[in-house]
Amino acid sequence: MAGGGNFIGRVISYVANELIVNGLSNSHAFQRFAVRTSKRIENISKMAAESKEKVAQHMEELSKNSDTFKKP
């Protein structure tokens, strides 16, 4: 008998998911939100990659400069 309840729960979950997905996919406000969010995440990712590159360059420069300060 417990298996029947699980089946009904899955059906209710499926129907709720379908309603939510269809509702959001047809919502222009949600689509604008999704596009803006995607662009922001893309910009943040680019800035993070650029910052990582700059830090790597600075570390390389520092390691080169620290070699010149070492005593022979």
Helices and strands as residue ranges (DSSP letters): H 2-25, H 28-69
